[in-house]
Amino acid sequence: MKTLFSRFVKDESGATAIEYGLIAAIIAVGIIAALQGVKSNLNTTFNKVSTAVSTAN
């Protein structure tokens, strides 16, 4: 029983998985924040192109 408990305490595989999950979540939040900034610029560009095409006809 004592060896089973000591093996359980020394096992760090779950902690590693949690760390990788947290890193992936932080990267995802960063990507979402960056895309929110690009979104407004992209909408402005497409609106300008749409206006230019509409007035060309």
PDBQT receptor file of N, H, CA, C and O in Angstrom, charges set to zero:
ATOM      1  N   MET A   1       0.828  -1.192   0.000  1.00  0.00    +0.000 N 
ATOM      2  CA  MET A   1       0.000   0.000   0.000  1.00  0.00    +0.000 C 
ATOM      3  C   MET A   1       0.866   1.246   0.000  1.00  0.00    +0.000 C 
ATOM      4  O   MET A   1       0.551   2.228  -0.673  1.00  0.00    +0.000 OA
ATOM      5  N   LYS A   2       1.956   1.209   0.754  1.00  0.00    +0.000 N 
ATOM      6  H   LYS A   2       2.212   0.412   1.300  1.00  0.00    +0.000 HD
ATOM      7  CA  LYS A   2       2.854   2.362   0.833  1.00  0.00    +0.000 C 
ATOM      8  C   LYS A   2       3.516   2.626  -0.514  1.00  0.00    +0.000 C 
ATOM      9  O   LYS A   2       3.681   3.782  -0.904  1.00  0.00    +0.000 OA
ATOM     10  N   THR A   3       3.900   1.563  -1.234  1.00  0.00    +0.000 N 
ATOM     11  H   THR A   3       3.766   0.624  -0.918  1.00  0.00    +0.000 HD
ATOM     12  CA  THR A   3       4.534   1.764  -2.544  1.00  0.00    +0.000 C 
ATOM     13  C   THR A   3       3.535   2.311  -3.554  1.00  0.00    +0.000 C 
ATOM     14  O   THR A   3       3.899   3.110  -4.417  1.00  0.00    +0.000 OA
ATOM     15  N   LEU A   4       2.293   1.892  -3.453  1.00  0.00    +0.000 N 
ATOM     16  H   LEU A   4       1.997   1.243  -2.752  1.00  0.00    +0.000 HD
ATOM     17  CA  LEU A   4       1.264   2.395  -4.354  1.00  0.00    +0.000 C 
ATOM     18  C   LEU A   4       1.060   3.895  -4.150  1.00  0.00    +0.000 C 
ATOM     19  O   LEU A   4       0.953   4.650  -5.116  1.00  0.00    +0.000 OA
ATOM     20  N   PHE A   5       1.007   4.316  -2.899  1.00  0.00    +0.000 N 
ATOM     21  H   PHE A   5       1.094   3.702  -2.114  1.00  0.00    +0.000 HD
ATOM     22  CA  PHE A   5       0.825   5.740  -2.593  1.00  0.00    +0.000 C 
ATOM     23  C   PHE A   5       2.041   6.554  -3.035  1.00  0.00    +0.000 C 
ATOM     24  O   PHE A   5       1.884   7.641  -3.590  1.00  0.00    +0.000 OA
ATOM     25  N   SER A   6       3.248   6.042  -2.797  1.00  0.00    +0.000 N 
ATOM     26  H   SER A   6       3.376   5.159  -2.346  1.00  0.00    +0.000 HD
ATOM     27  CA  SER A   6       4.449   6.792  -3.198  1.00  0.00    +0.000 C 
ATOM     28  C   SER A   6       4.548   6.900  -4.718  1.00  0.00    +0.000 C 
ATOM     29  O   SER A   6       4.993   7.918  -5.247  1.00  0.00    +0.000 OA
ATOM     30  N   ARG A   7       4.126   5.833  -5.422  1.00  0.00    +0.000 N 
ATOM     31  H   ARG A   7       3.764   5.005  -4.992  1.00  0.00    +0.000 HD
ATOM     32  CA  ARG A   7       4.118   5.897  -6.878  1.00  0.00    +0.000 C 
ATOM     33  C   ARG A   7       3.105   6.912  -7.386  1.00  0.00    +0.000 C 
ATOM     34  O   ARG A   7       3.357   7.613  -8.366  1.00  0.00    +0.000 OA
ATOM     35  N   PHE A   8       1.957   6.990  -6.716  1.00  0.00    +0.000 N 
ATOM     36  H   PHE A   8       1.752   6.420  -5.920  1.00  0.00    +0.000 HD
ATOM     37  CA  PHE A   8       0.917   7.953  -7.084  1.00  0.00    +0.000 C 
ATOM     38  C   PHE A   8       1.403   9.386  -6.875  1.00  0.00    +0.000 C 
ATOM     39  O   PHE A   8       1.123  10.251  -7.704  1.00  0.00    +0.000 OA
ATOM     40  N   VAL A   9       2.123   9.653  -5.791  1.00  0.00    +0.000 N 
ATOM     41  H   VAL A   9       2.351   8.950  -5.117  1.00  0.00    +0.000 HD
ATOM     42  CA  VAL A   9       2.617  10.992  -5.484  1.00  0.00    +0.000 C 
ATOM     43  C   VAL A   9       3.690  11.413  -6.486  1.00  0.00    +0.000 C 
ATOM     44  O   VAL A   9       3.768  12.588  -6.847  1.00  0.00    +0.000 OA
ATOM     45  N   LYS A  10       4.510  10.477  -6.936  1.00  0.00    +0.000 N 
ATOM     46  H   LYS A  10       4.446   9.523  -6.643  1.00  0.00    +0.000 HD
ATOM     47  CA  LYS A  10       5.611  10.800  -7.855  1.00  0.00    +0.000 C 
ATOM     48  C   LYS A  10       5.158  10.926  -9.310  1.00  0.00    +0.000 C 
ATOM     49  O   LYS A  10       5.889  11.477 -10.133  1.00  0.00    +0.000 OA
ATOM     50  N   ASP A  11       3.976  10.430  -9.634  1.00  0.00    +0.000 N 
ATOM     51  H   ASP A  11       3.383   9.983  -8.965  1.00  0.00    +0.000 HD
ATOM     52  CA  ASP A  11       3.477  10.471 -11.008  1.00  0.00    +0.000 C 
ATOM     53  C   ASP A  11       3.143  11.909 -11.393  1.00  0.00    +0.000 C 
ATOM     54  O   ASP A  11       2.301  12.544 -10.759  1.00  0.00    +0.000 OA
ATOM     55  N   GLU A  12       3.803  12.423 -12.434  1.00  0.00    +0.000 N 
ATOM     56  H   GLU A  12       4.487  11.907 -12.949  1.00  0.00    +0.000 HD
ATOM     57  CA  GLU A  12       3.595  13.807 -12.871  1.00  0.00    +0.000 C 
ATOM     58  C   GLU A  12       2.989  13.901 -14.270  1.00  0.00    +0.000 C 
ATOM     59  O   GLU A  12       2.961  14.987 -14.849  1.00  0.00    +0.000 OA
ATOM     60  N   SER A  13       2.515  12.813 -14.814  1.00  0.00    +0.000 N 
ATOM     61  H   SER A  13       2.538  11.931 -14.343  1.00  0.00    +0.000 HD
ATOM     62  CA  SER A  13       1.983  12.844 -16.181  1.00  0.00    +0.000 C 
ATOM     63  C   SER A  13       0.725  13.702 -16.285  1.00  0.00    +0.000 C 
ATOM     64  O   SER A  13       0.523  14.369 -17.299  1.00  0.00    +0.000 OA
ATOM     65  N   GLY A  14      -0.114  13.698 -15.268  1.00  0.00    +0.000 N 
ATOM     66  H   GLY A  14       0.050  13.156 -14.444  1.00  0.00    +0.000 HD
ATOM     67  CA  GLY A  14      -1.312  14.535 -15.288  1.00  0.00    +0.000 C 
ATOM     68  C   GLY A  14      -0.970  16.011 -15.229  1.00  0.00    +0.000 C 
ATOM     69  O   GLY A  14      -1.610  16.831 -15.889  1.00  0.00    +0.000 OA
ATOM     70  N   ALA A  15       0.047  16.353 -14.433  1.00  0.00    +0.000 N 
ATOM     71  H   ALA A  15       0.567  15.687 -13.897  1.00  0.00    +0.000 HD
ATOM     72  CA  ALA A  15       0.463  17.752 -14.325  1.00  0.00    +0.000 C 
ATOM     73  C   ALA A  15       0.998  18.260 -15.659  1.00  0.00    +0.000 C 
ATOM     74  O   ALA A  15       0.760  19.409 -16.030  1.00  0.00    +0.000 OA
ATOM     75  N   THR A  16       1.713  17.414 -16.373  1.00  0.00    +0.000 N 
ATOM     76  H   THR A  16       1.907  16.481 -16.073  1.00  0.00    +0.000 HD
ATOM     77  CA  THR A  16       2.245  17.809 -17.676  1.00  0.00    +0.000 C 
ATOM     78  C   THR A  16       1.106  18.057 -18.662  1.00  0.00    +0.000 C 
ATOM     79  O   THR A  16       1.153  19.020 -19.427  1.00  0.00    +0.000 OA
ATOM     80  N   ALA A  17       0.102  17.217 -18.652  1.00  0.00    +0.000 N 
ATOM     81  H   ALA A  17       0.064  16.435 -18.029  1.00  0.00    +0.000 HD
ATOM     82  CA  ALA A  17      -1.042  17.398 -19.554  1.00  0.00    +0.000 C 
ATOM     83  C   ALA A  17      -1.773  18.697 -19.235  1.00  0.00    +0.000 C 
ATOM     84  O   ALA A  17      -2.199  19.407 -20.146  1.00  0.00    +0.000 OA
ATOM     85  N   ILE A  18      -1.921  19.011 -17.965  1.00  0.00    +0.000 N 
ATOM     86  H   ILE A  18      -1.575  18.434 -17.225  1.00  0.00    +0.000 HD
ATOM     87  CA  ILE A  18      -2.584  20.259 -17.575  1.00  0.00    +0.000 C 
ATOM     88  C   ILE A  18      -1.761  21.461 -18.028  1.00  0.00    +0.000 C 
ATOM     89  O   ILE A  18      -2.320  22.454 -18.494  1.00  0.00    +0.000 OA
ATOM     90  N   GLU A  19      -0.451  21.381 -17.895  1.00  0.00    +0.000 N 
ATOM     91  H   GLU A  19       0.003  20.575 -17.516  1.00  0.00    +0.000 HD
ATOM     92  CA  GLU A  19       0.410  22.488 -18.336  1.00  0.00    +0.000 C 
ATOM     93  C   GLU A  19       0.282  22.705 -19.835  1.00  0.00    +0.000 C 
ATOM     94  O   GLU A  19       0.174  23.845 -20.285  1.00  0.00    +0.000 OA
ATOM     95  N   TYR A  20       0.291  21.631 -20.615  1.00  0.00    +0.000 N 
ATOM     96  H   TYR A  20       0.379  20.704 -20.249  1.00  0.00    +0.000 HD
ATOM     97  CA  TYR A  20       0.133  21.768 -22.064  1.00  0.00    +0.000 C 
ATOM     98  C   TYR A  20      -1.242  22.333 -22.415  1.00  0.00    +0.000 C 
ATOM     99  O   TYR A  20      -1.366  23.115 -23.357  1.00  0.00    +0.000 OA
ATOM    100  N   GLY A  21      -2.257  21.950 -21.677  1.00  0.00    +0.000 N 
ATOM    101  H   GLY A  21      -2.156  21.314 -20.912  1.00  0.00    +0.000 HD
ATOM    102  CA  GLY A  21      -3.592  22.494 -21.898  1.00  0.00    +0.000 C 
ATOM    103  C   GLY A  21      -3.650  23.982 -21.624  1.00  0.00    +0.000 C 
ATOM    104  O   GLY A  21      -4.279  24.731 -22.371  1.00  0.00    +0.000 OA
ATOM    105  N   LEU A  22      -2.997  24.414 -20.554  1.00  0.00    +0.000 N 
ATOM    106  H   LEU A  22      -2.487  23.805 -19.947  1.00  0.00    +0.000 HD
ATOM    107  CA  LEU A  22      -2.971  25.849 -20.238  1.00  0.00    +0.000 C 
ATOM    108  C   LEU A  22      -2.211  26.639 -21.293  1.00  0.00    +0.000 C 
ATOM    109  O   LEU A  22      -2.624  27.738 -21.662  1.00  0.00    +0.000 OA
ATOM    110  N   ILE A  23      -1.108  26.090 -21.780  1.00  0.00    +0.000 N 
ATOM    111  H   ILE A  23      -0.773  25.197 -21.480  1.00  0.00    +0.000 HD
ATOM    112  CA  ILE A  23      -0.339  26.768 -22.827  1.00  0.00    +0.000 C 
ATOM    113  C   ILE A  23      -1.182  26.901 -24.096  1.00  0.00    +0.000 C 
ATOM    114  O   ILE A  23      -1.186  27.955 -24.731  1.00  0.00    +0.000 OA
ATOM    115  N   ALA A  24      -1.897  25.834 -24.464  1.00  0.00    +0.000 N 
ATOM    116  H   ALA A  24      -1.895  24.978 -23.948  1.00  0.00    +0.000 HD
ATOM    117  CA  ALA A  24      -2.750  25.886 -25.652  1.00  0.00    +0.000 C 
ATOM    118  C   ALA A  24      -3.871  26.907 -25.485  1.00  0.00    +0.000 C 
ATOM    119  O   ALA A  24      -4.228  27.597 -26.439  1.00  0.00    +0.000 OA
ATOM    120  N   ALA A  25      -4.429  27.006 -24.278  1.00  0.00    +0.000 N 
ATOM    121  H   ALA A  25      -4.139  26.444 -23.503  1.00  0.00    +0.000 HD
ATOM    122  CA  ALA A  25      -5.495  27.981 -24.034  1.00  0.00    +0.000 C 
ATOM    123  C   ALA A  25      -4.978  29.408 -24.136  1.00  0.00    +0.000 C 
ATOM    124  O   ALA A  25      -5.660  30.276 -24.681  1.00  0.00    +0.000 OA
ATOM    125  N   ILE A  26      -3.783  29.660 -23.619  1.00  0.00    +0.000 N 
ATOM    126  H   ILE A  26      -3.230  28.955 -23.176  1.00  0.00    +0.000 HD
ATOM    127  CA  ILE A  26      -3.194  31.004 -23.695  1.00  0.00    +0.000 C 
ATOM    128  C   ILE A  26      -2.908  31.383 -25.141  1.00  0.00    +0.000 C 
ATOM    129  O   ILE A  26      -3.150  32.519 -25.547  1.00  0.00    +0.000 OA
ATOM    130  N   ILE A  27      -2.400  30.445 -25.912  1.00  0.00    +0.000 N 
ATOM    131  H   ILE A  27      -2.203  29.521 -25.582  1.00  0.00    +0.000 HD
ATOM    132  CA  ILE A  27      -2.131  30.714 -27.329  1.00  0.00    +0.000 C 
ATOM    133  C   ILE A  27      -3.443  30.993 -28.072  1.00  0.00    +0.000 C 
ATOM    134  O   ILE A  27      -3.499  31.889 -28.914  1.00  0.00    +0.000 OA
ATOM    135  N   ALA A  28      -4.492  30.233 -27.765  1.00  0.00    +0.000 N 
ATOM    136  H   ALA A  28      -4.447  29.505 -27.081  1.00  0.00    +0.000 HD
ATOM    137  CA  ALA A  28      -5.788  30.443 -28.418  1.00  0.00    +0.000 C 
ATOM    138  C   ALA A  28      -6.348  31.824 -28.102  1.00  0.00    +0.000 C 
ATOM    139  O   ALA A  28      -6.885  32.493 -28.985  1.00  0.00    +0.000 OA
ATOM    140  N   VAL A  29      -6.228  32.254 -26.855  1.00  0.00    +0.000 N 
ATOM    141  H   VAL A  29      -5.791  31.711 -26.138  1.00  0.00    +0.000 HD
ATOM    142  CA  VAL A  29      -6.710  33.590 -26.478  1.00  0.00    +0.000 C 
ATOM    143  C   VAL A  29      -5.926  34.662 -27.221  1.00  0.00    +0.000 C 
ATOM    144  O   VAL A  29      -6.501  35.662 -27.653  1.00  0.00    +0.000 OA
ATOM    145  N   GLY A  30      -4.622  34.465 -27.374  1.00  0.00    +0.000 N 
ATOM    146  H   GLY A  30      -4.156  33.653 -27.023  1.00  0.00    +0.000 HD
ATOM    147  CA  GLY A  30      -3.798  35.424 -28.122  1.00  0.00    +0.000 C 
ATOM    148  C   GLY A  30      -4.200  35.504 -29.581  1.00  0.00    +0.000 C 
ATOM    149  O   GLY A  30      -4.262  36.591 -30.155  1.00  0.00    +0.000 OA
ATOM    150  N   ILE A  31      -4.472  34.367 -30.174  1.00  0.00    +0.000 N 
ATOM    151  H   ILE A  31      -4.422  33.484 -29.708  1.00  0.00    +0.000 HD
ATOM    152  CA  ILE A  31      -4.887  34.352 -31.586  1.00  0.00    +0.000 C 
ATOM    153  C   ILE A  31      -6.240  35.038 -31.752  1.00  0.00    +0.000 C 
ATOM    154  O   ILE A  31      -6.435  35.800 -32.698  1.00  0.00    +0.000 OA
ATOM    155  N   ILE A  32      -7.165  34.774 -30.848  1.00  0.00    +0.000 N 
ATOM    156  H   ILE A  32      -7.005  34.155 -30.079  1.00  0.00    +0.000 HD
ATOM    157  CA  ILE A  32      -8.484  35.409 -30.929  1.00  0.00    +0.000 C 
ATOM    158  C   ILE A  32      -8.366  36.919 -30.783  1.00  0.00    +0.000 C 
ATOM    159  O   ILE A  32      -9.037  37.665 -31.497  1.00  0.00    +0.000 OA
ATOM    160  N   ALA A  33      -7.521  37.375 -29.868  1.00  0.00    +0.000 N 
ATOM    161  H   ALA A  33      -6.976  36.769 -29.288  1.00  0.00    +0.000 HD
ATOM    162  CA  ALA A  33      -7.338  38.817 -29.685  1.00  0.00    +0.000 C 
ATOM    163  C   ALA A  33      -6.724  39.453 -30.928  1.00  0.00    +0.000 C 
ATOM    164  O   ALA A  33      -7.122  40.550 -31.320  1.00  0.00    +0.000 OA
ATOM    165  N   ALA A  34      -5.772  38.786 -31.544  1.00  0.00    +0.000 N 
ATOM    166  H   ALA A  34      -5.449  37.895 -31.226  1.00  0.00    +0.000 HD
ATOM    167  CA  ALA A  34      -5.143  39.318 -32.755  1.00  0.00    +0.000 C 
ATOM    168  C   ALA A  34      -6.145  39.376 -33.908  1.00  0.00    +0.000 C 
ATOM    169  O   ALA A  34      -6.154  40.337 -34.677  1.00  0.00    +0.000 OA
ATOM    170  N   LEU A  35      -6.978  38.358 -34.026  1.00  0.00    +0.000 N 
ATOM    171  H   LEU A  35      -6.970  37.578 -33.402  1.00  0.00    +0.000 HD
ATOM    172  CA  LEU A  35      -7.955  38.348 -35.109  1.00  0.00    +0.000 C 
ATOM    173  C   LEU A  35      -9.029  39.409 -34.922  1.00  0.00    +0.000 C 
ATOM    174  O   LEU A  35      -9.566  39.915 -35.908  1.00  0.00    +0.000 OA
ATOM    175  N   GLN A  36      -9.354  39.755 -33.688  1.00  0.00    +0.000 N 
ATOM    176  H   GLN A  36      -8.918  39.343 -32.887  1.00  0.00    +0.000 HD
ATOM    177  CA  GLN A  36     -10.325  40.821 -33.445  1.00  0.00    +0.000 C 
ATOM    178  C   GLN A  36      -9.788  42.151 -33.973  1.00  0.00    +0.000 C 
ATOM    179  O   GLN A  36     -10.556  42.959 -34.494  1.00  0.00    +0.000 OA
ATOM    180  N   GLY A  37      -8.488  42.389 -33.846  1.00  0.00    +0.000 N 
ATOM    181  H   GLY A  37      -7.864  41.733 -33.422  1.00  0.00    +0.000 HD
ATOM    182  CA  GLY A  37      -7.888  43.612 -34.371  1.00  0.00    +0.000 C 
ATOM    183  C   GLY A  37      -7.871  43.638 -35.888  1.00  0.00    +0.000 C 
ATOM    184  O   GLY A  37      -8.056  44.692 -36.495  1.00  0.00    +0.000 OA
ATOM    185  N   VAL A  38      -7.653  42.497 -36.496  1.00  0.00    +0.000 N 
ATOM    186  H   VAL A  38      -7.502  41.640 -36.002  1.00  0.00    +0.000 HD
ATOM    187  CA  VAL A  38      -7.613  42.405 -37.952  1.00  0.00    +0.000 C 
ATOM    188  C   VAL A  38      -9.020  42.531 -38.541  1.00  0.00    +0.000 C 
ATOM    189  O   VAL A  38      -9.188  43.017 -39.659  1.00  0.00    +0.000 OA
ATOM    190  N   LYS A  39     -10.016  42.097 -37.791  1.00  0.00    +0.000 N 
ATOM    191  H   LYS A  39      -9.879  41.703 -36.882  1.00  0.00    +0.000 HD
ATOM    192  CA  LYS A  39     -11.395  42.071 -38.279  1.00  0.00    +0.000 C 
ATOM    193  C   LYS A  39     -11.873  43.449 -38.730  1.00  0.00    +0.000 C 
ATOM    194  O   LYS A  39     -12.450  43.581 -39.810  1.00  0.00    +0.000 OA
ATOM    195  N   SER A  40     -11.642  44.462 -37.923  1.00  0.00    +0.000 N 
ATOM    196  H   SER A  40     -11.174  44.354 -37.046  1.00  0.00    +0.000 HD
ATOM    197  CA  SER A  40     -12.134  45.797 -38.288  1.00  0.00    +0.000 C 
ATOM    198  C   SER A  40     -11.401  46.341 -39.512  1.00  0.00    +0.000 C 
ATOM    199  O   SER A  40     -12.016  46.972 -40.372  1.00  0.00    +0.000 OA
ATOM    200  N   ASN A  41     -10.108  46.104 -39.595  1.00  0.00    +0.000 N 
ATOM    201  H   ASN A  41      -9.609  45.592 -38.896  1.00  0.00    +0.000 HD
ATOM    202  CA  ASN A  41      -9.358  46.560 -40.769  1.00  0.00    +0.000 C 
ATOM    203  C   ASN A  41      -9.819  45.839 -42.033  1.00  0.00    +0.000 C 
ATOM    204  O   ASN A  41      -9.910  46.445 -43.101  1.00  0.00    +0.000 OA
ATOM    205  N   LEU A  42     -10.105  44.556 -41.908  1.00  0.00    +0.000 N 
ATOM    206  H   LEU A  42     -10.031  44.064 -41.040  1.00  0.00    +0.000 HD
ATOM    207  CA  LEU A  42     -10.555  43.784 -43.060  1.00  0.00    +0.000 C 
ATOM    208  C   LEU A  42     -11.942  44.226 -43.507  1.00  0.00    +0.000 C 
ATOM    209  O   LEU A  42     -12.206  44.319 -44.706  1.00  0.00    +0.000 OA
ATOM    210  N   ASN A  43     -12.826  44.498 -42.562  1.00  0.00    +0.000 N 
ATOM    211  H   ASN A  43     -12.612  44.423 -41.588  1.00  0.00    +0.000 HD
ATOM    212  CA  ASN A  43     -14.156  45.000 -42.924  1.00  0.00    +0.000 C 
ATOM    213  C   ASN A  43     -14.063  46.335 -43.642  1.00  0.00    +0.000 C 
ATOM    214  O   ASN A  43     -14.778  46.560 -44.619  1.00  0.00    +0.000 OA
ATOM    215  N   THR A  44     -13.201  47.219 -43.180  1.00  0.00    +0.000 N 
ATOM    216  H   THR A  44     -12.620  47.037 -42.387  1.00  0.00    +0.000 HD
ATOM    217  CA  THR A  44     -13.019  48.515 -43.836  1.00  0.00    +0.000 C 
ATOM    218  C   THR A  44     -12.509  48.333 -45.265  1.00  0.00    +0.000 C 
ATOM    219  O   THR A  44     -12.985  49.000 -46.183  1.00  0.00    +0.000 OA
ATOM    220  N   THR A  45     -11.565  47.454 -45.452  1.00  0.00    +0.000 N 
ATOM    221  H   THR A  45     -11.178  46.912 -44.706  1.00  0.00    +0.000 HD
ATOM    222  CA  THR A  45     -11.007  47.214 -46.785  1.00  0.00    +0.000 C 
ATOM    223  C   THR A  45     -12.077  46.657 -47.727  1.00  0.00    +0.000 C 
ATOM    224  O   THR A  45     -12.200  47.122 -48.860  1.00  0.00    +0.000 OA
ATOM    225  N   PHE A  46     -12.849  45.670 -47.276  1.00  0.00    +0.000 N 
ATOM    226  H   PHE A  46     -12.750  45.292 -46.355  1.00  0.00    +0.000 HD
ATOM    227  CA  PHE A  46     -13.885  45.102 -48.135  1.00  0.00    +0.000 C 
ATOM    228  C   PHE A  46     -14.979  46.117 -48.444  1.00  0.00    +0.000 C 
ATOM    229  O   PHE A  46     -15.526  46.106 -49.546  1.00  0.00    +0.000 OA
ATOM    230  N   ASN A  47     -15.307  46.984 -47.509  1.00  0.00    +0.000 N 
ATOM    231  H   ASN A  47     -14.862  46.993 -46.613  1.00  0.00    +0.000 HD
ATOM    232  CA  ASN A  47     -16.299  48.022 -47.782  1.00  0.00    +0.000 C 
ATOM    233  C   ASN A  47     -15.795  49.004 -48.826  1.00  0.00    +0.000 C 
ATOM    234  O   ASN A  47     -16.565  49.440 -49.682  1.00  0.00    +0.000 OA
ATOM    235  N   LYS A  48     -14.516  49.360 -48.773  1.00  0.00    +0.000 N 
ATOM    236  H   LYS A  48     -13.891  49.005 -48.078  1.00  0.00    +0.000 HD
ATOM    237  CA  LYS A  48     -13.947  50.257 -49.782  1.00  0.00    +0.000 C 
ATOM    238  C   LYS A  48     -13.963  49.611 -51.158  1.00  0.00    +0.000 C 
ATOM    239  O   LYS A  48     -14.288  50.265 -52.149  1.00  0.00    +0.000 OA
ATOM    240  N   VAL A  49     -13.614  48.333 -51.227  1.00  0.00    +0.000 N 
ATOM    241  H   VAL A  49     -13.350  47.801 -50.422  1.00  0.00    +0.000 HD
ATOM    242  CA  VAL A  49     -13.615  47.619 -52.503  1.00  0.00    +0.000 C 
ATOM    243  C   VAL A  49     -15.037  47.503 -53.044  1.00  0.00    +0.000 C 
ATOM    244  O   VAL A  49     -15.265  47.667 -54.242  1.00  0.00    +0.000 OA
ATOM    245  N   SER A  50     -15.983  47.224 -52.165  1.00  0.00    +0.000 N 
ATOM    246  H   SER A  50     -15.798  47.091 -51.191  1.00  0.00    +0.000 HD
ATOM    247  CA  SER A  50     -17.380  47.106 -52.589  1.00  0.00    +0.000 C 
ATOM    248  C   SER A  50     -17.893  48.441 -53.126  1.00  0.00    +0.000 C 
ATOM    249  O   SER A  50     -18.594  48.481 -54.138  1.00  0.00    +0.000 OA
ATOM    250  N   THR A  51     -17.550  49.508 -52.460  1.00  0.00    +0.000 N 
ATOM    251  H   THR A  51     -16.981  49.475 -51.638  1.00  0.00    +0.000 HD
ATOM    252  CA  THR A  51     -17.970  50.830 -52.936  1.00  0.00    +0.000 C 
ATOM    253  C   THR A  51     -17.336  51.151 -54.279  1.00  0.00    +0.000 C 
ATOM    254  O   THR A  51     -18.001  51.677 -55.171  1.00  0.00    +0.000 OA
ATOM    255  N   ALA A  52     -16.063  50.841 -54.426  1.00  0.00    +0.000 N 
ATOM    256  H   ALA A  52     -15.523  50.414 -53.700  1.00  0.00    +0.000 HD
ATOM    257  CA  ALA A  52     -15.369  51.123 -55.692  1.00  0.00    +0.000 C 
ATOM    258  C   ALA A  52     -15.961  50.312 -56.843  1.00  0.00    +0.000 C 
ATOM    259  O   ALA A  52     -16.095  50.825 -57.954  1.00  0.00    +0.000 OA
ATOM    260  N   VAL A  53     -16.312  49.069 -56.594  1.00  0.00    +0.000 N 
ATOM    261  H   VAL A  53     -16.203  48.652 -55.691  1.00  0.00    +0.000 HD
ATOM    262  CA  VAL A  53     -16.889  48.232 -57.650  1.00  0.00    +0.000 C 
ATOM    263  C   VAL A  53     -18.294  48.722 -57.993  1.00  0.00    +0.000 C 
ATOM    264  O   VAL A  53     -18.679  48.728 -59.162  1.00  0.00    +0.000 OA
ATOM    265  N   SER A  54     -19.051  49.128 -56.997  1.00  0.00    +0.000 N 
ATOM    266  H   SER A  54     -18.738  49.124 -56.047  1.00  0.00    +0.000 HD
ATOM    267  CA  SER A  54     -20.416  49.603 -57.238  1.00  0.00    +0.000 C 
ATOM    268  C   SER A  54     -20.421  50.885 -58.052  1.00  0.00    +0.000 C 
ATOM    269  O   SER A  54     -21.261  51.049 -58.937  1.00  0.00    +0.000 OA
ATOM    270  N   THR A  55     -19.508  51.790 -57.771  1.00  0.00    +0.000 N 
ATOM    271  H   THR A  55     -18.826  51.657 -57.051  1.00  0.00    +0.000 HD
ATOM    272  CA  THR A  55     -19.485  53.069 -58.502  1.00  0.00    +0.000 C 
ATOM    273  C   THR A  55     -18.861  52.908 -59.877  1.00  0.00    +0.000 C 
ATOM    274  O   THR A  55     -19.064  53.767 -60.735  1.00  0.00    +0.000 OA
ATOM    275  N   ALA A  56     -18.107  51.839 -60.120  1.00  0.00    +0.000 N 
ATOM    276  H   ALA A  56     -17.942  51.141 -59.423  1.00  0.00    +0.000 HD
ATOM    277  CA  ALA A  56     -17.484  51.624 -61.431  1.00  0.00    +0.000 C 
ATOM    278  C   ALA A  56     -18.516  51.187 -62.467  1.00  0.00    +0.000 C 
ATOM    279  O   ALA A  56     -18.336  51.427 -63.661  1.00  0.00    +0.000 OA
ATOM    280  N   ASN A  57     -19.573  50.562 -62.026  1.00  0.00    +0.000 N 
ATOM    281  H   ASN A  57     -19.719  50.367 -61.056  1.00  0.00    +0.000 HD
ATOM    282  CA  ASN A  57     -20.610  50.118 -62.964  1.00  0.00    +0.000 C 
ATOM    283  C   ASN A  57     -21.480  51.283 -63.268  1.00  0.00    +0.000 C 
ATOM    284  O   ASN A  57     -22.431  51.159 -64.039  1.00  0.00    +0.000 OA
TER     285      ASN A  57
